[in-house]
Structure formats: structure tokens, C-alpha cells
Amino acid sequence: MATHSTENPYGLASLWEQGDYVAKGTLILLVIMSALSWWVMITKVFDQRRIMRQAKQAERDFWQAGSIKQAIDTLKGKNNAFRAIAEDGLRAAQHHEGRLTDQIDLHEWISQSLQRALDQITNYLQGGLPILATVGSTAPFVGLFGTVWGILNALISIGVAGQASIDRVAGPVGEALIMTAIGLAVAVPAVLGYNILLRRNKIVIEKLKYFATDLHAYLLSGARVGGEAPKARPAGSGAPAAATRS
């Protein structure tokens, strides 16, 4: 038995062709919001994976070096977050002099330097998350606006034509509801991505804080938190010596 396929006259293509500037502008806005949210999610996932790899490298190589400078050299890779923290901590330990910094205890001076480095990395990791939060909270309303506008135009057309048959009502209203569906399709991934990235950021920041805490203790005492103080060893061997002020 032969079957005949009929083209749907009330789809997204029809909505675009028959829509006015407001309807098209709403669709374009939703597409831009979706593209921005996916761009943020993809780039932030790569950033988090990169820093997690750097964390494994730091745990594996940093504390096995012969000196603190050699330990910093083991932290390779472009924009290594752990190297930036270590360099700031070492710089603070070696340059604690001057009329202003003499008024600050060395412990507090190093702590503040490490905290500033952590804050910079944290701000970088959190960059883009407000975009996801904004898209997740506003996209449904943007889609709803498109739906209301489409229904308004449909009702005006029906009123002008003077006919209220089911085909003249259901078609335009169905087209208008597509806007709401698109708004939800944009908002749901953004909300899910925001929550997932926020949780992963907490894990990454915890690793950075643990490293900064160990480094802070080492720069002051020559031992990691929970580790043993290094024994006296011949020059050029053993664990890295604690940083001294120059």
C-alpha cells in the first residue's frame, strides 16, 4: 500500500520564514546564548583537566627535587598554575625586606603572597560561570517571550481574517510554542554545566590549596604539612632546602 508523506507546514523553518523581526531576533538571541554556554563549558572542562594533570605532575615530581628551584623547574607546561604559586611563594620568601615589608611577619608575608596567587587562579577558573548562570536563568523567559509574541501575532491574524477554525489556531500557536521549547533546550544544558563545573572547580581549588599549604610550611620550616623535616644531607642531594631570605 503506497504511503504519501506530507511536509509539516508548522515547523521551525516555517516559523523563521513567516516570523517578523522580533521573532527572528529572539531566535538569534537564543542561538547566541546557546553557543556562549557551550563554549564556556568546553573551554572550562579543558582548563580543569589541564590543572588536574598539573596537580599529578606536582605531586609526583615537585617534592622529589634536590632544591626548591629545581622543584619549580619540574613544573613544566604552558600556564602551569602550580609553578605560578611556587614562584610567588619563593619570591616572597627571598625578598622580605624593605621599610614596608619589615612591618609584616615572614609567615604572614608568604601566606598573603600565596593567597594572592590562589585568588588569581580561582578567579580564572570561575570566569565564564556567570555566563552559564545567566543563560540558565534567562533563556526560558526569552523563549517564553517569543511564544507570547507569536501567539499575539497569531491571534491578530485570526481576528483580521475573521476565521477561528482549528487549523488557523493550532498551527500558529504550535509554532509559537517552539520558542519555549528552544528556550528550555538552551537553559537546561547551561544549568547542568554550571553545577558540574562548580563542583569540579571545588576539587581543583582544593588541590591548589593543599599544594600552597605544603609549600607555605616548607618555605618556613623545611618540611611539608604532615611530612618529616629533612635531615642534614650533603650539598646537592636530598630534599630541597628551605628557602632563605637574601
NUBAMI-826275 format. One record per residue (C-alpha): residue number from 1; x, y, z; residue in one letter. Coordinates in nm, 2 decimals. Each point is the difference from the previous one (the first is absolute). Example, Ala and Ser with C-alpha at 12.3 -4.5 7.8 and 13.67 -1.06 7.14 Angstrom:
BEGIN
{1; {1.23; -0.45; 0.78}; 'a'}
{2; {0.14; 0.34; -0.07}; 's'}
***
This chain:
BEGIN
{1; {0.00; 0.00; 0.00}; 'm'}
{2; {0.15; 0.33; -0.10}; 'a'}
{3; {0.06; 0.26; 0.26}; 't'}
{4; {0.02; 0.37; -0.06}; 'h'}
{5; {0.22; 0.22; 0.21}; 's'}
{6; {-0.13; 0.35; 0.07}; 't'}
{7; {0.23; 0.29; 0.09}; 'e'}
{8; {-0.06; 0.16; 0.33}; 'n'}
{9; {-0.11; 0.36; -0.06}; 'p'}
{10; {0.04; 0.10; 0.36}; 'y'}
{11; {0.36; -0.06; 0.08}; 'g'}
{12; {0.31; 0.19; 0.09}; 'l'}
{13; {0.07; 0.09; -0.36}; 'a'}
{14; {-0.35; 0.14; -0.04}; 's'}
{15; {0.04; 0.19; 0.32}; 'l'}
{16; {0.31; 0.16; -0.13}; 'w'}
{17; {-0.14; 0.08; -0.35}; 'e'}
{18; {-0.33; 0.15; 0.13}; 'q'}
{19; {0.14; 0.16; 0.32}; 'g'}
{20; {0.05; 0.37; 0.04}; 'd'}
{21; {0.31; 0.17; 0.12}; 'y'}
{22; {-0.08; -0.05; 0.36}; 'v'}
{23; {-0.05; -0.38; -0.04}; 'a'}
{24; {0.32; -0.03; -0.21}; 'k'}
{25; {0.19; 0.22; 0.25}; 'g'}
{26; {-0.12; -0.23; 0.29}; 't'}
{27; {0.12; -0.31; -0.19}; 'l'}
{28; {0.34; 0.15; -0.08}; 'i'}
{29; {0.04; 0.11; 0.37}; 'l'}
{30; {-0.08; -0.36; 0.12}; 'l'}
{31; {0.26; -0.14; -0.25}; 'v'}
{32; {0.26; 0.25; 0.13}; 'i'}
{33; {-0.07; -0.09; 0.36}; 'm'}
{34; {0.02; -0.37; -0.08}; 's'}
{35; {0.33; 0.05; -0.18}; 'a'}
{36; {0.15; 0.20; 0.28}; 'l'}
{37; {-0.10; -0.25; 0.26}; 's'}
{38; {0.15; -0.30; -0.19}; 'w'}
{39; {0.32; 0.20; -0.07}; 'w'}
{40; {0.03; 0.07; 0.38}; 'v'}
{41; {-0.07; -0.36; 0.09}; 'm'}
{42; {0.25; -0.15; -0.25}; 'i'}
{43; {0.28; 0.25; 0.08}; 't'}
{44; {-0.04; -0.04; 0.38}; 'k'}
{45; {0.01; -0.38; -0.02}; 'v'}
{46; {0.33; 0.02; -0.19}; 'f'}
{47; {0.14; 0.25; 0.26}; 'd'}
{48; {-0.10; -0.22; 0.29}; 'q'}
{49; {0.15; -0.31; -0.17}; 'r'}
{50; {0.32; 0.19; -0.06}; 'r'}
{51; {0.03; 0.11; 0.36}; 'i'}
{52; {-0.08; -0.35; 0.12}; 'm'}
{53; {0.28; -0.14; -0.21}; 'r'}
{54; {0.23; 0.27; 0.15}; 'q'}
{55; {-0.11; -0.11; 0.35}; 'a'}
{56; {0.11; -0.35; -0.07}; 'k'}
{57; {0.33; 0.12; -0.14}; 'q'}
{58; {0.06; 0.22; 0.30}; 'a'}
{59; {-0.07; -0.28; 0.25}; 'e'}
{60; {0.22; -0.24; -0.20}; 'r'}
{61; {0.30; 0.22; -0.07}; 'd'}
{62; {0.00; 0.32; 0.20}; 'f'}
{63; {0.08; -0.14; 0.34}; 'w'}
{64; {0.27; -0.24; -0.13}; 'q'}
{65; {0.23; 0.28; -0.13}; 'a'}
{66; {0.33; 0.08; 0.16}; 'g'}
{67; {-0.08; 0.37; 0.06}; 's'}
{68; {-0.30; 0.23; -0.01}; 'i'}
{69; {0.12; 0.16; -0.32}; 'k'}
{70; {0.05; -0.34; -0.16}; 'q'}
{71; {-0.34; -0.10; 0.12}; 'a'}
{72; {-0.15; 0.30; -0.17}; 'i'}
{73; {0.17; -0.09; -0.32}; 'd'}
{74; {-0.17; -0.34; 0.00}; 't'}
{75; {-0.34; 0.17; -0.03}; 'l'}
{76; {0.00; 0.03; -0.38}; 'k'}
{77; {-0.29; 0.08; -0.23}; 'g'}
{78; {-0.16; 0.32; -0.13}; 'k'}
{79; {-0.16; 0.21; 0.27}; 'n'}
{80; {0.08; -0.25; 0.28}; 'n'}
{81; {-0.21; 0.11; 0.29}; 'a'}
{82; {0.22; -0.18; 0.26}; 'f'}
{83; {0.31; 0.16; -0.14}; 'r'}
{84; {-0.16; 0.34; 0.03}; 'a'}
{85; {-0.08; -0.07; 0.37}; 'i'}
{86; {0.35; -0.14; 0.07}; 'a'}
{87; {0.17; 0.30; -0.16}; 'e'}
{88; {-0.21; 0.25; 0.19}; 'd'}
{89; {0.07; -0.18; 0.33}; 'g'}
{90; {0.38; -0.02; -0.07}; 'l'}
{91; {0.01; 0.36; -0.10}; 'r'}
{92; {-0.18; 0.10; 0.31}; 'a'}
{93; {0.24; -0.20; 0.22}; 'a'}
{94; {0.31; 0.14; -0.17}; 'q'}
{95; {-0.10; 0.36; -0.01}; 'h'}
{96; {-0.14; 0.08; 0.34}; 'h'}
{97; {0.18; 0.33; 0.06}; 'e'}
{98; {-0.06; 0.36; -0.03}; 'g'}
{99; {-0.16; 0.27; 0.22}; 'r'}
{100; {-0.35; -0.12; -0.07}; 'l'}
{101; {0.04; -0.38; 0.00}; 't'}
{102; {0.21; 0.00; 0.32}; 'd'}
{103; {-0.32; 0.09; 0.18}; 'q'}
{104; {-0.16; -0.33; -0.11}; 'i'}
{105; {0.10; -0.33; 0.15}; 'd'}
{106; {0.17; -0.24; -0.25}; 'l'}
{107; {-0.27; -0.26; 0.07}; 'h'}
{108; {-0.28; 0.25; -0.09}; 'e'}
{109; {0.19; 0.14; -0.30}; 'w'}
{110; {0.04; -0.34; -0.16}; 'i'}
{111; {-0.36; -0.09; 0.08}; 's'}
{112; {-0.13; 0.31; -0.16}; 'q'}
{113; {0.21; -0.05; -0.31}; 's'}
{114; {-0.12; -0.36; -0.04}; 'l'}
{115; {-0.36; 0.11; 0.06}; 'q'}
{116; {0.02; 0.26; -0.27}; 'r'}
{117; {0.13; -0.26; -0.25}; 'a'}
{118; {-0.29; -0.23; 0.10}; 'l'}
{119; {-0.25; 0.28; -0.04}; 'd'}
{120; {0.12; 0.07; -0.35}; 'q'}
{121; {-0.03; -0.37; -0.11}; 'i'}
{122; {-0.34; -0.03; 0.17}; 't'}
{123; {-0.13; 0.31; -0.18}; 'n'}
{124; {0.12; -0.15; -0.33}; 'y'}
{125; {-0.17; -0.33; 0.07}; 'l'}
{126; {-0.32; 0.17; 0.09}; 'q'}
{127; {0.01; 0.22; -0.30}; 'g'}
{128; {-0.29; -0.08; -0.23}; 'g'}
{129; {-0.22; -0.16; 0.26}; 'l'}
{130; {-0.21; 0.32; 0.04}; 'p'}
{131; {-0.08; -0.04; -0.37}; 'i'}
{132; {-0.14; -0.35; 0.06}; 'l'}
{133; {-0.20; 0.12; 0.30}; 'a'}
{134; {-0.14; 0.29; -0.21}; 't'}
{135; {-0.09; -0.22; -0.29}; 'v'}
{136; {-0.16; -0.27; 0.22}; 'g'}
{137; {-0.21; 0.26; 0.18}; 's'}
{138; {-0.11; 0.22; -0.29}; 't'}
{139; {-0.02; -0.24; -0.31}; 'a'}
{140; {-0.34; -0.14; 0.10}; 'p'}
{141; {-0.14; 0.35; 0.04}; 'f'}
{142; {0.14; 0.10; -0.34}; 'v'}
{143; {-0.17; -0.30; -0.16}; 'g'}
{144; {-0.32; 0.09; 0.19}; 'l'}
{145; {0.02; 0.35; -0.14}; 'f'}
{146; {0.03; -0.14; -0.35}; 'g'}
{147; {-0.30; -0.23; 0.07}; 't'}
{148; {-0.22; 0.29; 0.13}; 'v'}
{149; {0.10; 0.21; -0.30}; 'w'}
{150; {-0.08; -0.27; -0.24}; 'g'}
{151; {-0.34; -0.07; 0.15}; 'i'}
{152; {-0.08; 0.37; 0.00}; 'l'}
{153; {0.08; 0.02; -0.37}; 'n'}
{154; {-0.20; -0.32; -0.07}; 'a'}
{155; {-0.31; 0.14; 0.19}; 'l'}
{156; {0.03; 0.33; -0.19}; 'i'}
{157; {0.01; -0.19; -0.34}; 's'}
{158; {-0.30; -0.21; 0.10}; 'i'}
{159; {-0.19; 0.31; 0.11}; 'g'}
{160; {0.07; 0.18; -0.32}; 'v'}
{161; {-0.09; -0.30; -0.21}; 'a'}
{162; {-0.32; -0.05; 0.20}; 'g'}
{163; {0.04; -0.38; 0.00}; 'q'}
{164; {0.07; -0.21; 0.31}; 'a'}
{165; {0.03; -0.35; -0.14}; 's'}
{166; {0.22; -0.26; 0.17}; 'i'}
{167; {0.26; 0.02; -0.27}; 'd'}
{168; {0.04; 0.38; 0.02}; 'r'}
{169; {0.03; -0.02; 0.38}; 'v'}
{170; {0.21; -0.32; 0.06}; 'a'}
{171; {0.26; 0.07; -0.26}; 'g'}
{172; {0.12; 0.35; 0.11}; 'p'}
{173; {-0.03; -0.09; 0.36}; 'v'}
{174; {0.20; -0.31; -0.05}; 'g'}
{175; {0.27; 0.20; -0.18}; 'e'}
{176; {0.01; 0.25; 0.29}; 'a'}
{177; {0.05; -0.28; 0.25}; 'l'}
{178; {0.32; -0.11; -0.18}; 'i'}
{179; {0.16; 0.31; 0.15}; 'm'}
{180; {-0.07; -0.12; 0.36}; 't'}
{181; {0.15; -0.34; -0.09}; 'a'}
{182; {0.31; 0.16; -0.14}; 'i'}
{183; {0.04; 0.21; 0.31}; 'g'}
{184; {-0.02; -0.31; 0.22}; 'l'}
{185; {0.25; -0.18; -0.23}; 'a'}
{186; {0.24; 0.29; 0.05}; 'v'}
{187; {-0.05; 0.04; 0.37}; 'a'}
{188; {0.02; -0.37; 0.12}; 'v'}
{189; {0.36; -0.07; -0.13}; 'p'}
{190; {0.11; 0.33; 0.14}; 'a'}
{191; {-0.13; -0.08; 0.35}; 'v'}
{192; {0.14; -0.35; -0.01}; 'l'}
{193; {0.34; 0.13; -0.12}; 'g'}
{194; {0.01; 0.27; 0.26}; 'y'}
{195; {-0.06; -0.25; 0.28}; 'n'}
{196; {0.25; -0.25; -0.13}; 'i'}
{197; {0.27; 0.26; -0.06}; 'l'}
{198; {-0.06; 0.15; 0.34}; 'l'}
{199; {0.05; -0.34; 0.17}; 'r'}
{200; {0.31; -0.07; -0.21}; 'r'}
{201; {0.14; 0.34; 0.08}; 'n'}
{202; {-0.02; -0.08; 0.37}; 'k'}
{203; {0.21; -0.31; -0.05}; 'i'}
{204; {0.26; 0.19; -0.20}; 'v'}
{205; {0.02; 0.28; 0.25}; 'i'}
{206; {0.04; -0.24; 0.28}; 'e'}
{207; {0.30; -0.15; -0.16}; 'k'}
{208; {0.15; 0.34; -0.06}; 'l'}
{209; {-0.06; 0.09; 0.37}; 'k'}
{210; {0.16; -0.32; 0.12}; 'y'}
{211; {0.31; 0.07; -0.21}; 'f'}
{212; {0.01; 0.36; 0.12}; 'a'}
{213; {-0.03; -0.11; 0.36}; 't'}
{214; {0.28; -0.25; -0.04}; 'd'}
{215; {0.22; 0.26; -0.17}; 'l'}
{216; {-0.07; 0.25; 0.27}; 'h'}
{217; {0.10; -0.24; 0.27}; 'a'}
{218; {0.31; -0.10; -0.20}; 'y'}
{219; {0.12; 0.36; -0.06}; 'l'}
{220; {-0.02; 0.07; 0.37}; 'l'}
{221; {0.11; -0.33; 0.16}; 's'}
{222; {0.15; -0.22; -0.28}; 'g'}
{223; {-0.27; -0.26; 0.04}; 'a'}
{224; {-0.33; -0.07; -0.16}; 'r'}
{225; {-0.32; -0.01; 0.20}; 'v'}
{226; {-0.02; -0.35; 0.15}; 'g'}
{227; {0.34; -0.08; -0.13}; 'g'}
{228; {0.33; -0.04; 0.17}; 'e'}
{229; {0.26; 0.27; 0.02}; 'a'}
{230; {0.29; -0.06; -0.23}; 'p'}
{231; {0.32; -0.14; 0.15}; 'k'}
{232; {0.33; 0.16; -0.06}; 'a'}
{233; {0.14; -0.11; -0.33}; 'r'}
{234; {0.31; 0.08; -0.21}; 'p'}
{235; {-0.04; 0.29; -0.23}; 'a'}
{236; {-0.18; -0.08; -0.32}; 'g'}
{237; {-0.18; -0.31; 0.14}; 's'}
{238; {-0.32; -0.08; 0.19}; 'g'}
{239; {-0.31; 0.20; 0.03}; 'a'}
{240; {-0.01; 0.37; -0.10}; 'p'}
{241; {0.13; 0.23; 0.27}; 'a'}
{242; {-0.23; 0.26; 0.15}; 'a'}
{243; {0.01; 0.34; -0.17}; 'a'}
{244; {0.21; 0.26; 0.17}; 't'}
{245; {-0.03; 0.37; -0.01}; 'r'}
{246; {0.25; 0.18; -0.21}; 's'}
***
